[in-house]
Amino acid sequence: MFTGIIETKATVAAIAHEGSNVHFTMDSSITHELRIDQSVAHNGVCLTVVAIEGSRYTVTAVAETLQKTNLSSWKVGDAVNLELSLRVGDRLDGHFVQGHTDATATCIEKQTLDGSWLFRFSYPMQFAMLMIEKGSVCINGVSLTAFNVSGNEFTVTIIPYTYEHTNFGTLEAGDTVNIEFDVLGKYMLRMKEVGSNNP
């Protein structure tokens, strides 16, 4: 479980293919805090640490993860948002994030404002019922508030700190991001679906 508050960034140092799996070797300043089998959110995707050596560690993505996220487009040198898992007793500064990406979204607009940045995204219409005005959404692992929700589009505003300390600083119109909708909304929708099928 995560909160969507990014702790630092990692750089993709190497990519290796093994069957349908892909191993990503990451370089990060927090590698010394990691251990084998630990879960770490990478751009909002929960991946398990399988190897550690010096300032680098390796995680593995299976075919299902590669199909539903933007990991298949990662290149050596890309910056990736990192968050360690939530510890019991920590403050919950963002919202509950599982690290289970629901889909990818496309940045369709970026505006530079006076002291902040506005990003507008589109995502698959099948998930439109999970997005509400001023609701929580996780984009590339960052907990954000959605506004100007219309159809399958929404907008977020990024403050300077987030822009500088996450990969929002390199995000441009046309780029693909990972998106996870609020888990509470997903459970409510599922309950409604099951209830309507069992009168």
WONORSUL-V54258 format. One record per helix or strand. SS is the DSSP state (alpha for helix, beta for strand). FROM is the first residue (numbers start at 1). TO is the last residue. Records with the same first field share a line. If there is no record, write none. Layout:
SS=FROM-TO, FROM-TO
This chain:
beta=2-2, 8-18, 21-28, 39-42, 45-53, 56-61, 79-84, 97-97, 103-112, 116-123, 136-139, 142-145, 147-150, 153-159, 176-181
alpha=31-33, 63-68, 71-73, 125-130, 160-165, 167-170, 183-197
